Every structure is written in C-alpha cells, then in structure tokens.
Amino acid sequence: MASSEGMSLINNDIPDKIKMEVSTFPSMPRVGIKLRKALLKENDVSITEIEEILRHDPGLAANVLRVANSAYFGLSTKVGSLKQAVMLLGVNRFAQIAVSACMSKTLDKAVEGYDLSPGELWFHSIAVSNTAEALTKNKKFAETNDVFTPALLHDMGKLILGKFVKKELQKIESIAAKGVSLVIAEHMVFGTDHAEIGALILAKWSFPVDIVNAVRWHHNPERIKNSNMQLDIVYLSNQMCQSNADIDSASGQFAMPSSVVLKRLGIKLDQYKTMAEKAHSWMKKLSDTLTFD
C-alpha cells in the first residue's frame, strides 16, 4: 500500500471542537516511547536496556509483571522479576507487554458515549492485539509489519469522540437502527469517526504512516485497494473480538467479515470461524491482573 494513500483520505472537515480535543490530547508516555524504540530494535535490544527503562517507573514495572503473569499470556510459571520474564517470554514479546502495561494508564478508563466501564476498552485492546499476533503466527505470514501496536491502539479515538457520541447518542442509534454500522453513523453525525480520530492521535504521536493507516481503516479495509497484511490483520482481529461479544443468540452465527480481506489473507470462512472461536476462548482467560489501579 502506498503510505500516502490512506493518509490523503483523512477528512479535512472535522469539526473544530473535535480537532481541538485531538490537539490537546496528552502525548504518549515517555516510557512508552522509549519502550517502543526498544521494541523496534528487536533482537538488538538487551535485557539490561529494558530493565533500565523500567527501573525509573516502579509502578509500571509492577504492572508489567501483572500482565506477564496473567492467564492470557500463557506462562506456565509465575515470574517474580523483569529478568525472569524476559528470559521466559523473549525480548520482543516482553517489550510488547511492557508497551501494553504503559498504555494501560490511558486505555483503562471508562469511555462515555460507548458505554465502556473502566477496563473494558483495555480488555478489548489487549484481546485484539494478541489475536493479531496469534493470527500472524498461525498463518506464518512473511514480512508482516508490526501488528501488535496498531491492534493495541486501534480504538484510541473513542477516548476523544466518546463525549461527543454521548451528546448525540440518540441520533446515532436512530441511524444505526436502519441497518447502518455505528462507524458510518458516527461519520454521518460528526463528519468523522473514532477510527479517523485515533489515526490523528497516532499521527500527532509521530507513529509511522503504516500504523496510522491500520488504525484509520480498521473498520473499512476495502477502502484501500492495495492494502497490506498489517491493516487486514488488525481489521480481522478486531472483527473476531467484536463478533465474539455479539454472537446472535438465535442463529449462533458470528458476524461475517469482509470476503475481500479473507481472500487477500488466504483464509477460508470455516478457518475464520475456528479462529474466532479460539479468540473467544482466549478472551475468557483474561484475569483480574489486567485491571490496574
């Protein structure tokens, strides 16, 4: 995908009051920036370097161990130190968990308008990011860019748009009741949606354009003709986690994903359903250790 293609489609007519919220949104935590740089270095980063980053934030270090020890990450042995966690998880996986723990302070809040209580957005973000990682490994996709980060941050825009949604919720629900998706309903009411606002936040944080685009189009991957696997995987992972929460009790069916995306990823519908069921099972394993004070 041409990196400028998705960005050029970001709406320039977003209401000024929403643009102002984006401009004043807090910067990414400094520790998170350092950890992300370490993550991008992959095997070149040392255990000592990561320990040094976390040493200056004992609270974060404790949260990293909580996440590492949660049932969701599947360690057979409980870890008591950062060094032990790195040895068991590997540097790359540990750095991802550290970034997740860092972002928990931002994502672990209640989100008005979307009826998300404290921890729900965080829960969903962790579920989607880990589903994306599992999907990448399961299909053995080669040369796939970072999927963990955009999957983790895909719903950041809800933190800003939520209070606007709350004021116009009746209008949005009225539009959605006609068979329109909530994302489209948002756009019809505000001239923008939470995916676009999330992309603007990450652009403000100087994230690479491919990550910005994966967040921007995670509900509409078909809008990008020459999409890459990164965007498609984030979309499909989010779809799996969303559909698992909204299985039709009458039909027992999952919400169907884009056939275009399935074709691009070489995934058959029955394979998708099996993966979605596994994602549902993983989500049930999330423990109270993912809730932070």
ChimeraX commands (.cxc) that place a marker at each C-alpha (Angstrom):
marker #1 position 0.00,0.00,0.00 radius 0.5
marker #1 position 1.32,3.44,-0.84 radius 0.5
marker #1 position 1.87,5.05,2.53 radius 0.5
marker #1 position 0.29,8.32,1.45 radius 0.5
marker #1 position -2.87,6.69,0.11 radius 0.5
marker #1 position -4.64,6.20,3.44 radius 0.5
marker #1 position -3.44,9.47,4.95 radius 0.5
marker #1 position -4.66,11.50,1.99 radius 0.5
marker #1 position -8.18,10.27,2.69 radius 0.5
marker #1 position -8.29,11.65,6.24 radius 0.5
marker #1 position -11.14,14.12,6.36 radius 0.5
marker #1 position -10.13,17.79,6.48 radius 0.5
marker #1 position -13.64,18.88,7.51 radius 0.5
marker #1 position -13.61,17.50,11.05 radius 0.5
marker #1 position -15.45,19.93,13.38 radius 0.5
marker #1 position -13.09,22.37,15.09 radius 0.5
marker #1 position -14.22,21.32,18.58 radius 0.5
marker #1 position -13.11,17.73,17.86 radius 0.5
marker #1 position -9.84,18.90,16.26 radius 0.5
marker #1 position -9.16,20.90,19.41 radius 0.5
marker #1 position -9.58,17.78,21.53 radius 0.5
marker #1 position -7.05,15.98,19.33 radius 0.5
marker #1 position -4.55,18.85,19.56 radius 0.5
marker #1 position -4.74,18.91,23.36 radius 0.5
marker #1 position -4.73,15.13,23.84 radius 0.5
marker #1 position -1.78,14.12,26.07 radius 0.5
marker #1 position 1.42,12.91,24.44 radius 0.5
marker #1 position 2.33,9.25,24.59 radius 0.5
marker #1 position 4.00,8.47,27.94 radius 0.5
marker #1 position 7.76,8.98,27.68 radius 0.5
marker #1 position 8.44,5.48,28.97 radius 0.5
marker #1 position 6.19,4.14,26.22 radius 0.5
marker #1 position 8.20,5.99,23.58 radius 0.5
marker #1 position 11.44,4.50,24.91 radius 0.5
marker #1 position 9.95,1.03,25.07 radius 0.5
marker #1 position 8.60,1.33,21.54 radius 0.5
marker #1 position 12.06,2.28,20.27 radius 0.5
marker #1 position 13.45,-0.75,22.07 radius 0.5
marker #1 position 10.75,-2.93,20.51 radius 0.5
marker #1 position 11.64,-1.73,17.03 radius 0.5
marker #1 position 15.25,-2.80,17.62 radius 0.5
marker #1 position 14.02,-6.38,18.09 radius 0.5
marker #1 position 16.97,-8.68,18.84 radius 0.5
marker #1 position 19.41,-5.78,19.18 radius 0.5
marker #1 position 17.86,-4.65,22.47 radius 0.5
marker #1 position 19.27,-6.14,25.65 radius 0.5
marker #1 position 17.59,-7.22,28.86 radius 0.5
marker #1 position 19.67,-4.63,30.68 radius 0.5
marker #1 position 18.40,-1.85,28.43 radius 0.5
marker #1 position 14.74,-2.71,29.08 radius 0.5
marker #1 position 15.35,-3.06,32.82 radius 0.5
marker #1 position 16.98,0.38,32.81 radius 0.5
marker #1 position 13.94,1.92,31.10 radius 0.5
marker #1 position 11.52,0.36,33.58 radius 0.5
marker #1 position 13.71,0.99,36.64 radius 0.5
marker #1 position 12.67,4.64,36.69 radius 0.5
marker #1 position 8.98,3.72,36.98 radius 0.5
marker #1 position 8.48,1.07,39.71 radius 0.5
marker #1 position 4.70,1.21,39.31 radius 0.5
marker #1 position 4.97,0.40,35.63 radius 0.5
marker #1 position 7.43,-2.40,36.34 radius 0.5
marker #1 position 4.90,-3.94,38.74 radius 0.5
marker #1 position 2.15,-3.66,36.12 radius 0.5
marker #1 position 4.40,-5.32,33.53 radius 0.5
marker #1 position 4.78,-8.32,35.85 radius 0.5
marker #1 position 1.00,-8.40,36.42 radius 0.5
marker #1 position 0.38,-8.54,32.69 radius 0.5
marker #1 position 3.12,-11.12,32.14 radius 0.5
marker #1 position 1.61,-13.31,34.86 radius 0.5
marker #1 position -1.96,-13.03,33.59 radius 0.5
marker #1 position -3.57,-16.17,32.24 radius 0.5
marker #1 position -3.93,-14.50,28.88 radius 0.5
marker #1 position -0.21,-14.61,28.16 radius 0.5
marker #1 position 0.05,-18.29,28.92 radius 0.5
marker #1 position 3.18,-18.54,31.04 radius 0.5
marker #1 position 3.29,-21.88,32.83 radius 0.5
marker #1 position 5.48,-20.41,35.58 radius 0.5
marker #1 position 4.72,-17.28,37.56 radius 0.5
marker #1 position 7.51,-14.73,37.21 radius 0.5
marker #1 position 8.79,-12.53,40.02 radius 0.5
marker #1 position 11.35,-10.37,38.24 radius 0.5
marker #1 position 11.70,-8.50,34.97 radius 0.5
marker #1 position 14.77,-10.51,34.04 radius 0.5
marker #1 position 12.94,-13.81,34.56 radius 0.5
marker #1 position 10.02,-12.53,32.48 radius 0.5
marker #1 position 12.34,-11.59,29.61 radius 0.5
marker #1 position 14.04,-14.99,29.74 radius 0.5
marker #1 position 10.71,-16.83,29.55 radius 0.5
marker #1 position 8.93,-14.57,27.06 radius 0.5
marker #1 position 11.79,-13.41,24.87 radius 0.5
marker #1 position 12.85,-9.80,24.44 radius 0.5
marker #1 position 10.39,-8.94,21.68 radius 0.5
marker #1 position 7.31,-10.36,23.44 radius 0.5
marker #1 position 8.34,-8.82,26.74 radius 0.5
marker #1 position 8.75,-5.40,25.12 radius 0.5
marker #1 position 5.23,-5.69,23.71 radius 0.5
marker #1 position 3.84,-6.48,27.15 radius 0.5
marker #1 position 5.75,-3.54,28.58 radius 0.5
marker #1 position 4.25,-1.18,25.98 radius 0.5
marker #1 position 0.81,-2.61,26.80 radius 0.5
marker #1 position 1.29,-2.02,30.51 radius 0.5
marker #1 position 2.47,1.51,29.80 radius 0.5
marker #1 position -0.61,2.28,27.71 radius 0.5
marker #1 position -2.93,0.81,30.33 radius 0.5
marker #1 position -2.98,4.16,32.13 radius 0.5
marker #1 position -4.53,5.68,29.01 radius 0.5
marker #1 position -6.78,2.80,27.91 radius 0.5
marker #1 position -8.02,1.57,31.29 radius 0.5
marker #1 position -10.54,4.40,31.68 radius 0.5
marker #1 position -14.31,4.49,31.37 radius 0.5
marker #1 position -15.38,5.79,27.95 radius 0.5
marker #1 position -18.60,7.75,27.97 radius 0.5
marker #1 position -20.79,7.54,24.90 radius 0.5
marker #1 position -19.65,4.00,24.15 radius 0.5
marker #1 position -20.92,2.65,27.47 radius 0.5
marker #1 position -17.49,1.27,28.36 radius 0.5
marker #1 position -16.81,0.88,32.07 radius 0.5
marker #1 position -13.25,1.14,33.44 radius 0.5
marker #1 position -11.14,-1.64,31.99 radius 0.5
marker #1 position -13.40,-2.60,29.09 radius 0.5
marker #1 position -11.51,-0.67,26.39 radius 0.5
marker #1 position -8.25,-2.01,27.82 radius 0.5
marker #1 position -9.61,-5.56,27.80 radius 0.5
marker #1 position -10.69,-5.25,24.16 radius 0.5
marker #1 position -7.39,-3.65,23.11 radius 0.5
marker #1 position -5.34,-6.44,24.68 radius 0.5
marker #1 position -7.61,-9.08,23.14 radius 0.5
marker #1 position -7.32,-7.62,19.63 radius 0.5
marker #1 position -3.54,-7.12,19.83 radius 0.5
marker #1 position -2.93,-10.67,20.95 radius 0.5
marker #1 position -5.37,-12.09,18.44 radius 0.5
marker #1 position -3.48,-10.19,15.73 radius 0.5
marker #1 position -0.19,-11.67,16.90 radius 0.5
marker #1 position -1.65,-15.17,17.04 radius 0.5
marker #1 position -3.19,-14.80,13.58 radius 0.5
marker #1 position 0.15,-13.70,12.15 radius 0.5
marker #1 position 1.95,-16.69,13.65 radius 0.5
marker #1 position -0.83,-19.14,12.79 radius 0.5
marker #1 position -0.79,-18.21,9.10 radius 0.5
marker #1 position 3.00,-17.81,9.09 radius 0.5
marker #1 position 2.76,-14.54,7.21 radius 0.5
marker #1 position 6.16,-13.41,5.97 radius 0.5
marker #1 position 7.33,-9.81,6.03 radius 0.5
marker #1 position 4.37,-8.62,8.06 radius 0.5
marker #1 position 4.97,-5.30,9.77 radius 0.5
marker #1 position 4.21,-4.68,13.43 radius 0.5
marker #1 position 0.57,-5.73,14.01 radius 0.5
marker #1 position 0.66,-5.64,17.80 radius 0.5
marker #1 position 0.91,-1.86,18.13 radius 0.5
marker #1 position -1.90,-0.76,15.78 radius 0.5
marker #1 position -4.12,-3.54,17.13 radius 0.5
marker #1 position -3.46,-2.37,20.69 radius 0.5
marker #1 position -4.18,1.28,19.84 radius 0.5
marker #1 position -6.93,0.85,17.21 radius 0.5
marker #1 position -9.71,2.32,19.38 radius 0.5
marker #1 position -7.80,5.28,20.81 radius 0.5
marker #1 position -10.18,7.64,19.03 radius 0.5
marker #1 position -13.02,6.59,21.32 radius 0.5
marker #1 position -11.28,8.39,24.18 radius 0.5
marker #1 position -11.91,11.69,22.40 radius 0.5
marker #1 position -15.08,11.05,20.44 radius 0.5
marker #1 position -16.88,9.43,23.37 radius 0.5
marker #1 position -18.18,12.62,24.94 radius 0.5
marker #1 position -19.46,13.84,21.57 radius 0.5
marker #1 position -21.13,10.48,20.97 radius 0.5
marker #1 position -22.80,10.75,24.37 radius 0.5
marker #1 position -24.47,14.03,23.38 radius 0.5
marker #1 position -25.67,12.68,20.04 radius 0.5
marker #1 position -26.27,9.06,21.04 radius 0.5
marker #1 position -29.98,9.08,20.24 radius 0.5
marker #1 position -29.32,10.36,16.74 radius 0.5
marker #1 position -26.52,7.84,16.15 radius 0.5
marker #1 position -28.63,4.93,17.40 radius 0.5
marker #1 position -31.54,6.07,15.24 radius 0.5
marker #1 position -29.33,5.95,12.14 radius 0.5
marker #1 position -27.80,2.60,13.15 radius 0.5
marker #1 position -31.28,1.16,13.63 radius 0.5
marker #1 position -31.78,1.46,9.88 radius 0.5
marker #1 position -29.04,-1.10,9.29 radius 0.5
marker #1 position -26.09,1.29,9.13 radius 0.5
marker #1 position -22.94,0.43,11.07 radius 0.5
marker #1 position -22.14,2.53,14.13 radius 0.5
marker #1 position -18.94,3.78,12.46 radius 0.5
marker #1 position -20.86,5.07,9.47 radius 0.5
marker #1 position -23.50,6.54,11.79 radius 0.5
marker #1 position -20.73,8.40,13.63 radius 0.5
marker #1 position -19.48,9.79,10.35 radius 0.5
marker #1 position -22.94,10.85,9.28 radius 0.5
marker #1 position -23.43,12.78,12.53 radius 0.5
marker #1 position -19.94,14.23,13.09 radius 0.5
marker #1 position -18.25,14.13,9.69 radius 0.5
marker #1 position -15.68,11.83,11.27 radius 0.5
marker #1 position -15.48,8.61,13.31 radius 0.5
marker #1 position -13.41,7.12,16.11 radius 0.5
marker #1 position -11.07,5.33,13.68 radius 0.5
marker #1 position -10.14,8.60,11.98 radius 0.5
marker #1 position -9.68,10.39,15.31 radius 0.5
marker #1 position -7.47,7.53,16.53 radius 0.5
marker #1 position -5.35,7.90,13.39 radius 0.5
marker #1 position -4.96,11.61,14.05 radius 0.5
marker #1 position -3.81,10.90,17.61 radius 0.5
marker #1 position -1.16,8.45,16.41 radius 0.5
marker #1 position -0.06,10.88,13.69 radius 0.5
marker #1 position 0.31,13.50,16.43 radius 0.5
marker #1 position 2.42,10.99,18.33 radius 0.5
marker #1 position 4.64,10.59,15.23 radius 0.5
marker #1 position 3.83,6.94,14.61 radius 0.5
marker #1 position 4.77,5.52,11.19 radius 0.5
marker #1 position 2.18,6.06,8.47 radius 0.5
marker #1 position 1.51,2.31,8.09 radius 0.5
marker #1 position 0.42,2.10,11.75 radius 0.5
marker #1 position -1.64,5.28,11.39 radius 0.5
marker #1 position -3.38,3.83,8.34 radius 0.5
marker #1 position -4.03,0.48,10.05 radius 0.5
marker #1 position -5.87,2.36,12.80 radius 0.5
marker #1 position -7.62,4.71,10.35 radius 0.5
marker #1 position -9.08,1.93,8.21 radius 0.5
marker #1 position -9.54,-0.89,10.73 radius 0.5
marker #1 position -13.30,-0.84,10.06 radius 0.5
marker #1 position -13.03,-0.22,6.30 radius 0.5
marker #1 position -10.01,-2.09,4.88 radius 0.5
marker #1 position -11.69,-2.36,1.48 radius 0.5
marker #1 position -11.26,1.40,1.06 radius 0.5
marker #1 position -7.56,0.72,0.47 radius 0.5
marker #1 position -7.18,-1.06,-2.86 radius 0.5
marker #1 position -3.57,-2.07,-2.32 radius 0.5
marker #1 position -3.87,-2.92,1.35 radius 0.5
marker #1 position -1.11,-4.75,3.16 radius 0.5
marker #1 position -1.41,-7.60,5.63 radius 0.5
marker #1 position -0.89,-5.30,8.59 radius 0.5
marker #1 position -4.18,-3.47,8.03 radius 0.5
marker #1 position -6.08,-6.61,7.08 radius 0.5
marker #1 position -4.89,-8.49,10.17 radius 0.5
marker #1 position -5.84,-5.62,12.50 radius 0.5
marker #1 position -9.28,-5.45,10.86 radius 0.5
marker #1 position -9.86,-9.20,11.06 radius 0.5
marker #1 position -8.64,-9.45,14.67 radius 0.5
marker #1 position -10.95,-6.65,15.73 radius 0.5
marker #1 position -13.78,-8.32,13.85 radius 0.5
marker #1 position -13.15,-11.60,15.65 radius 0.5
marker #1 position -13.16,-9.98,19.08 radius 0.5
marker #1 position -16.20,-7.84,18.30 radius 0.5
marker #1 position -18.22,-10.69,16.81 radius 0.5
marker #1 position -17.44,-12.95,19.74 radius 0.5
marker #1 position -19.07,-10.40,22.02 radius 0.5
marker #1 position -22.09,-10.11,19.72 radius 0.5
marker #1 position -22.93,-13.61,18.60 radius 0.5
marker #1 position -26.56,-13.78,17.57 radius 0.5
marker #1 position -28.13,-15.92,20.27 radius 0.5
marker #1 position -30.87,-17.04,17.87 radius 0.5
marker #1 position -28.69,-18.11,14.95 radius 0.5
marker #1 position -25.46,-18.73,16.85 radius 0.5
marker #1 position -23.60,-17.13,13.96 radius 0.5
marker #1 position -20.58,-14.83,14.04 radius 0.5
marker #1 position -20.77,-11.52,12.24 radius 0.5
marker #1 position -19.34,-12.16,8.80 radius 0.5
marker #1 position -16.03,-10.48,7.90 radius 0.5
marker #1 position -15.11,-8.89,4.59 radius 0.5
marker #1 position -14.76,-11.51,1.88 radius 0.5
marker #1 position -12.19,-9.25,0.23 radius 0.5
marker #1 position -9.97,-9.37,3.32 radius 0.5
marker #1 position -10.36,-13.12,3.72 radius 0.5
marker #1 position -9.31,-13.57,0.10 radius 0.5
marker #1 position -6.31,-11.24,0.48 radius 0.5
marker #1 position -5.15,-13.19,3.55 radius 0.5
marker #1 position -5.91,-16.57,2.03 radius 0.5
marker #1 position -8.30,-17.52,4.85 radius 0.5
marker #1 position -11.42,-19.59,4.20 radius 0.5
marker #1 position -14.64,-18.81,6.03 radius 0.5
marker #1 position -14.58,-22.04,8.05 radius 0.5
marker #1 position -11.00,-21.24,9.09 radius 0.5
marker #1 position -12.11,-17.78,10.17 radius 0.5
marker #1 position -14.91,-19.24,12.31 radius 0.5
marker #1 position -12.46,-21.62,14.00 radius 0.5
marker #1 position -10.05,-18.75,14.70 radius 0.5
marker #1 position -12.90,-16.60,16.05 radius 0.5
marker #1 position -13.93,-19.37,18.42 radius 0.5
marker #1 position -10.34,-19.65,19.66 radius 0.5
marker #1 position -10.18,-15.88,20.16 radius 0.5
marker #1 position -13.39,-16.12,22.20 radius 0.5
marker #1 position -11.78,-18.81,24.34 radius 0.5
marker #1 position -8.66,-16.69,24.85 radius 0.5
marker #1 position -10.74,-13.70,25.89 radius 0.5
marker #1 position -12.34,-15.79,28.64 radius 0.5
marker #1 position -8.87,-16.39,30.06 radius 0.5
marker #1 position -8.27,-12.73,30.76 radius 0.5
marker #1 position -7.75,-12.40,34.50 radius 0.5
marker #1 position -8.16,-9.62,37.03 radius 0.5
marker #1 position -4.44,-8.94,36.66 radius 0.5
marker #1 position -5.31,-6.88,33.57 radius 0.5
marker #1 position -7.12,-4.33,35.73 radius 0.5
marker #1 position -4.90,-1.56,37.05 radius 0.5
marker #1 position -5.40,0.94,39.83 radius 0.5
marker link #1:1,2 radius 0.2
marker link #1:2,3 radius 0.2
marker link #1:3,4 radius 0.2
marker link #1:4,5 radius 0.2
marker link #1:5,6 radius 0.2
marker link #1:6,7 radius 0.2
marker link #1:7,8 radius 0.2
marker link #1:8,9 radius 0.2
marker link #1:9,10 radius 0.2
marker link #1:10,11 radius 0.2
marker link #1:11,12 radius 0.2
marker link #1:12,13 radius 0.2
marker link #1:13,14 radius 0.2
marker link #1:14,15 radius 0.2
marker link #1:15,16 radius 0.2
marker link #1:16,17 radius 0.2
marker link #1:17,18 radius 0.2
marker link #1:18,19 radius 0.2
marker link #1:19,20 radius 0.2
marker link #1:20,21 radius 0.2
marker link #1:21,22 radius 0.2
marker link #1:22,23 radius 0.2
marker link #1:23,24 radius 0.2
marker link #1:24,25 radius 0.2
marker link #1:25,26 radius 0.2
marker link #1:26,27 radius 0.2
marker link #1:27,28 radius 0.2
marker link #1:28,29 radius 0.2
marker link #1:29,30 radius 0.2
marker link #1:30,31 radius 0.2
marker link #1:31,32 radius 0.2
marker link #1:32,33 radius 0.2
marker link #1:33,34 radius 0.2
marker link #1:34,35 radius 0.2
marker link #1:35,36 radius 0.2
marker link #1:36,37 radius 0.2
marker link #1:37,38 radius 0.2
marker link #1:38,39 radius 0.2
marker link #1:39,40 radius 0.2
marker link #1:40,41 radius 0.2
marker link #1:41,42 radius 0.2
marker link #1:42,43 radius 0.2
marker link #1:43,44 radius 0.2
marker link #1:44,45 radius 0.2
marker link #1:45,46 radius 0.2
marker link #1:46,47 radius 0.2
marker link #1:47,48 radius 0.2
marker link #1:48,49 radius 0.2
marker link #1:49,50 radius 0.2
marker link #1:50,51 radius 0.2
marker link #1:51,52 radius 0.2
marker link #1:52,53 radius 0.2
marker link #1:53,54 radius 0.2
marker link #1:54,55 radius 0.2
marker link #1:55,56 radius 0.2
marker link #1:56,57 radius 0.2
marker link #1:57,58 radius 0.2
marker link #1:58,59 radius 0.2
marker link #1:59,60 radius 0.2
marker link #1:60,61 radius 0.2
marker link #1:61,62 radius 0.2
marker link #1:62,63 radius 0.2
marker link #1:63,64 radius 0.2
marker link #1:64,65 radius 0.2
marker link #1:65,66 radius 0.2
marker link #1:66,67 radius 0.2
marker link #1:67,68 radius 0.2
marker link #1:68,69 radius 0.2
marker link #1:69,70 radius 0.2
marker link #1:70,71 radius 0.2
marker link #1:71,72 radius 0.2
marker link #1:72,73 radius 0.2
marker link #1:73,74 radius 0.2
marker link #1:74,75 radius 0.2
marker link #1:75,76 radius 0.2
marker link #1:76,77 radius 0.2
marker link #1:77,78 radius 0.2
marker link #1:78,79 radius 0.2
marker link #1:79,80 radius 0.2
marker link #1:80,81 radius 0.2
marker link #1:81,82 radius 0.2
marker link #1:82,83 radius 0.2
marker link #1:83,84 radius 0.2
marker link #1:84,85 radius 0.2
marker link #1:85,86 radius 0.2
marker link #1:86,87 radius 0.2
marker link #1:87,88 radius 0.2
marker link #1:88,89 radius 0.2
marker link #1:89,90 radius 0.2
marker link #1:90,91 radius 0.2
marker link #1:91,92 radius 0.2
marker link #1:92,93 radius 0.2
marker link #1:93,94 radius 0.2
marker link #1:94,95 radius 0.2
marker link #1:95,96 radius 0.2
marker link #1:96,97 radius 0.2
marker link #1:97,98 radius 0.2
marker link #1:98,99 radius 0.2
marker link #1:99,100 radius 0.2
marker link #1:100,101 radius 0.2
marker link #1:101,102 radius 0.2
marker link #1:102,103 radius 0.2
marker link #1:103,104 radius 0.2
marker link #1:104,105 radius 0.2
marker link #1:105,106 radius 0.2
marker link #1:106,107 radius 0.2
marker link #1:107,108 radius 0.2
marker link #1:108,109 radius 0.2
marker link #1:109,110 radius 0.2
marker link #1:110,111 radius 0.2
marker link #1:111,112 radius 0.2
marker link #1:112,113 radius 0.2
marker link #1:113,114 radius 0.2
marker link #1:114,115 radius 0.2
marker link #1:115,116 radius 0.2
marker link #1:116,117 radius 0.2
marker link #1:117,118 radius 0.2
marker link #1:118,119 radius 0.2
marker link #1:119,120 radius 0.2
marker link #1:120,121 radius 0.2
marker link #1:121,122 radius 0.2
marker link #1:122,123 radius 0.2
marker link #1:123,124 radius 0.2
marker link #1:124,125 radius 0.2
marker link #1:125,126 radius 0.2
marker link #1:126,127 radius 0.2
marker link #1:127,128 radius 0.2
marker link #1:128,129 radius 0.2
marker link #1:129,130 radius 0.2
marker link #1:130,131 radius 0.2
marker link #1:131,132 radius 0.2
marker link #1:132,133 radius 0.2
marker link #1:133,134 radius 0.2
marker link #1:134,135 radius 0.2
marker link #1:135,136 radius 0.2
marker link #1:136,137 radius 0.2
marker link #1:137,138 radius 0.2
marker link #1:138,139 radius 0.2
marker link #1:139,140 radius 0.2
marker link #1:140,141 radius 0.2
marker link #1:141,142 radius 0.2
marker link #1:142,143 radius 0.2
marker link #1:143,144 radius 0.2
marker link #1:144,145 radius 0.2
marker link #1:145,146 radius 0.2
marker link #1:146,147 radius 0.2
marker link #1:147,148 radius 0.2
marker link #1:148,149 radius 0.2
marker link #1:149,150 radius 0.2
marker link #1:150,151 radius 0.2
marker link #1:151,152 radius 0.2
marker link #1:152,153 radius 0.2
marker link #1:153,154 radius 0.2
marker link #1:154,155 radius 0.2
marker link #1:155,156 radius 0.2
marker link #1:156,157 radius 0.2
marker link #1:157,158 radius 0.2
marker link #1:158,159 radius 0.2
marker link #1:159,160 radius 0.2
marker link #1:160,161 radius 0.2
marker link #1:161,162 radius 0.2
marker link #1:162,163 radius 0.2
marker link #1:163,164 radius 0.2
marker link #1:164,165 radius 0.2
marker link #1:165,166 radius 0.2
marker link #1:166,167 radius 0.2
marker link #1:167,168 radius 0.2
marker link #1:168,169 radius 0.2
marker link #1:169,170 radius 0.2
marker link #1:170,171 radius 0.2
marker link #1:171,172 radius 0.2
marker link #1:172,173 radius 0.2
marker link #1:173,174 radius 0.2
marker link #1:174,175 radius 0.2
marker link #1:175,176 radius 0.2
marker link #1:176,177 radius 0.2
marker link #1:177,178 radius 0.2
marker link #1:178,179 radius 0.2
marker link #1:179,180 radius 0.2
marker link #1:180,181 radius 0.2
marker link #1:181,182 radius 0.2
marker link #1:182,183 radius 0.2
marker link #1:183,184 radius 0.2
marker link #1:184,185 radius 0.2
marker link #1:185,186 radius 0.2
marker link #1:186,187 radius 0.2
marker link #1:187,188 radius 0.2
marker link #1:188,189 radius 0.2
marker link #1:189,190 radius 0.2
marker link #1:190,191 radius 0.2
marker link #1:191,192 radius 0.2
marker link #1:192,193 radius 0.2
marker link #1:193,194 radius 0.2
marker link #1:194,195 radius 0.2
marker link #1:195,196 radius 0.2
marker link #1:196,197 radius 0.2
marker link #1:197,198 radius 0.2
marker link #1:198,199 radius 0.2
marker link #1:199,200 radius 0.2
marker link #1:200,201 radius 0.2
marker link #1:201,202 radius 0.2
marker link #1:202,203 radius 0.2
marker link #1:203,204 radius 0.2
marker link #1:204,205 radius 0.2
marker link #1:205,206 radius 0.2
marker link #1:206,207 radius 0.2
marker link #1:207,208 radius 0.2
marker link #1:208,209 radius 0.2
marker link #1:209,210 radius 0.2
marker link #1:210,211 radius 0.2
marker link #1:211,212 radius 0.2
marker link #1:212,213 radius 0.2
marker link #1:213,214 radius 0.2
marker link #1:214,215 radius 0.2
marker link #1:215,216 radius 0.2
marker link #1:216,217 radius 0.2
marker link #1:217,218 radius 0.2
marker link #1:218,219 radius 0.2
marker link #1:219,220 radius 0.2
marker link #1:220,221 radius 0.2
marker link #1:221,222 radius 0.2
marker link #1:222,223 radius 0.2
marker link #1:223,224 radius 0.2
marker link #1:224,225 radius 0.2
marker link #1:225,226 radius 0.2
marker link #1:226,227 radius 0.2
marker link #1:227,228 radius 0.2
marker link #1:228,229 radius 0.2
marker link #1:229,230 radius 0.2
marker link #1:230,231 radius 0.2
marker link #1:231,232 radius 0.2
marker link #1:232,233 radius 0.2
marker link #1:233,234 radius 0.2
marker link #1:234,235 radius 0.2
marker link #1:235,236 radius 0.2
marker link #1:236,237 radius 0.2
marker link #1:237,238 radius 0.2
marker link #1:238,239 radius 0.2
marker link #1:239,240 radius 0.2
marker link #1:240,241 radius 0.2
marker link #1:241,242 radius 0.2
marker link #1:242,243 radius 0.2
marker link #1:243,244 radius 0.2
marker link #1:244,245 radius 0.2
marker link #1:245,246 radius 0.2
marker link #1:246,247 radius 0.2
marker link #1:247,248 radius 0.2
marker link #1:248,249 radius 0.2
marker link #1:249,250 radius 0.2
marker link #1:250,251 radius 0.2
marker link #1:251,252 radius 0.2
marker link #1:252,253 radius 0.2
marker link #1:253,254 radius 0.2
marker link #1:254,255 radius 0.2
marker link #1:255,256 radius 0.2
marker link #1:256,257 radius 0.2
marker link #1:257,258 radius 0.2
marker link #1:258,259 radius 0.2
marker link #1:259,260 radius 0.2
marker link #1:260,261 radius 0.2
marker link #1:261,262 radius 0.2
marker link #1:262,263 radius 0.2
marker link #1:263,264 radius 0.2
marker link #1:264,265 radius 0.2
marker link #1:265,266 radius 0.2
marker link #1:266,267 radius 0.2
marker link #1:267,268 radius 0.2
marker link #1:268,269 radius 0.2
marker link #1:269,270 radius 0.2
marker link #1:270,271 radius 0.2
marker link #1:271,272 radius 0.2
marker link #1:272,273 radius 0.2
marker link #1:273,274 radius 0.2
marker link #1:274,275 radius 0.2
marker link #1:275,276 radius 0.2
marker link #1:276,277 radius 0.2
marker link #1:277,278 radius 0.2
marker link #1:278,279 radius 0.2
marker link #1:279,280 radius 0.2
marker link #1:280,281 radius 0.2
marker link #1:281,282 radius 0.2
marker link #1:282,283 radius 0.2
marker link #1:283,284 radius 0.2
marker link #1:284,285 radius 0.2
marker link #1:285,286 radius 0.2
marker link #1:286,287 radius 0.2
marker link #1:287,288 radius 0.2
marker link #1:288,289 radius 0.2
marker link #1:289,290 radius 0.2
marker link #1:290,291 radius 0.2
marker link #1:291,292 radius 0.2
marker link #1:292,293 radius 0.2
view
